């Protein structure tokens, strides 16, 4: 037995002795009320505990919750034919495009050849006066 166990046992013995002495000193009315309270506590402790959530329903409720969550995720779809564009913070690629001076020269030029070339690419035809290689 360790020293802590011995100290604990000595403490328990002193507490028991103090409680017995205080019970002996108490008058009959106080002892009667204490005894009644003890009897009520013992009878309540012996009653079976009723739970608001029966243990048999917990797994079923968990499965139902998971099924509802899966149904919600699967049913959430965007309408067909709509285009969703994600608007996020600019990325490094976006900033590189804006900082590229050559690309801006092509777009800002007075020559409409760029626009003619872009339209021909969309139509699948060649640009007027082009060599046929698209560049």
C-alpha positions in Angstrom: 0.0 0.0 0.0 1.4 3.4 -0.9 1.7 6.4 1.4 -1.1 8.2 -0.5 -3.5 5.2 0.0 -2.7 5.2 3.7 -3.3 9.0 4.0 -6.6 8.5 2.1 -7.7 5.7 4.5 -6.8 7.8 7.5 -8.8 10.8 6.1 -11.8 8.5 5.4 -11.7 7.2 9.0 -11.6 10.7 10.4 -14.5 11.8 8.2 -16.6 8.8 9.3 -15.9 9.5 12.9 -16.8 13.2 12.6 -20.0 12.3 10.8 -21.0 9.8 13.4 -20.3 12.3 16.2 -22.4 15.0 14.5 -25.2 12.5 14.0 -25.1 11.6 17.7 -25.3 15.3 18.7 -28.2 16.1 16.3 -31.6 16.1 17.9 -34.3 13.5 17.0 -36.2 15.8 14.6 -33.0 16.5 12.4 -32.1 12.8 12.5 -35.6 11.9 11.3 -35.5 14.4 8.4 -32.0 13.1 7.4 -33.2 9.5 7.5 -36.3 10.3 5.4 -34.1 12.2 2.8 -31.7 9.2 2.8 -34.6 6.8 2.2 -36.0 8.9 -0.7 -32.5 9.1 -2.3 -32.1 5.3 -2.0 -35.5 4.6 -3.5 -34.9 7.0 -6.4 -31.5 5.4 -7.1 -33.2 2.0 -7.3 -35.7 3.0 -9.9 -34.9 2.3 -13.5 -33.7 5.4 -15.3 -35.8 6.5 -18.2 -34.0 8.1 -21.1 -35.6 10.6 -23.4 -33.6 9.0 -26.3 -34.1 5.3 -26.4 -30.8 3.6 -27.3 -32.6 1.5 -30.0 -33.6 4.6 -32.0 -30.1 6.3 -32.1 -28.7 4.2 -34.9 -31.9 4.6 -36.9 -31.9 8.3 -36.4 -28.3 8.5 -37.5 -29.0 6.5 -40.6 -32.0 8.7 -41.4 -29.9 11.9 -41.0 -27.2 10.5 -43.3 -29.7 9.5 -45.9 -31.4 13.0 -45.9 -28.0 14.6 -46.2 -27.1 12.5 -49.2 -30.5 13.2 -50.8 -30.0 16.9 -50.3 -26.5 16.9 -51.9 -27.6 14.8 -54.8 -30.7 16.8 -55.5 -28.9 20.1 -55.6 -28.1 20.7 -59.3 -27.8 23.8 -61.4 -30.5 24.2 -64.0 -29.4 22.9 -67.4 -28.5 25.5 -70.0 -27.2 28.0 -67.5 -23.7 29.1 -67.3 -22.2 29.6 -63.9 -19.1 31.8 -63.8 -17.0 31.7 -60.7 -16.0 35.2 -59.6 -12.9 34.8 -57.4 -10.0 36.9 -56.6 -7.5 37.6 -59.4 -5.0 34.9 -59.9 -1.4 35.2 -61.0 -2.5 34.2 -64.6 -5.0 37.1 -64.6 -2.4 39.5 -63.5 0.1 38.3 -66.1 -2.5 38.9 -68.8 -3.1 42.4 -67.6 0.6 43.1 -67.4 1.4 41.8 -70.8 2.0 44.8 -73.1 2.1 42.9 -76.3 -1.4 41.5 -75.9 -2.8 45.0 -75.3 -1.1 46.3 -78.5 -2.9 43.8 -80.6 -6.3 44.6 -79.1 -5.7 48.4 -79.1 -4.4 48.6 -82.6 -6.4 50.5 -85.3 -5.9 47.6 -87.6 -9.0 45.4 -87.6 -7.0 42.4 -88.8 -7.1 40.8 -85.3 -10.8 41.0 -85.1 -11.2 39.6 -88.6 -8.9 36.7 -87.7 -10.8 36.0 -84.5 -14.1 36.0 -86.3 -12.7 33.6 -89.0 -11.6 31.3 -86.3 -15.0 31.2 -84.8 -16.6 30.6 -88.2 -14.1 28.0 -89.1 -13.0 29.9 -92.2 -9.7 31.6 -93.1 -9.0 35.2 -92.6 -9.1 37.4 -95.7 -5.7 37.6 -97.2 -4.3 35.0 -94.8 -2.0 32.2 -95.6 -4.4 29.5 -94.4 -2.4 28.5 -91.4 -4.4 30.8 -89.0 -1.4 32.9 -88.1 
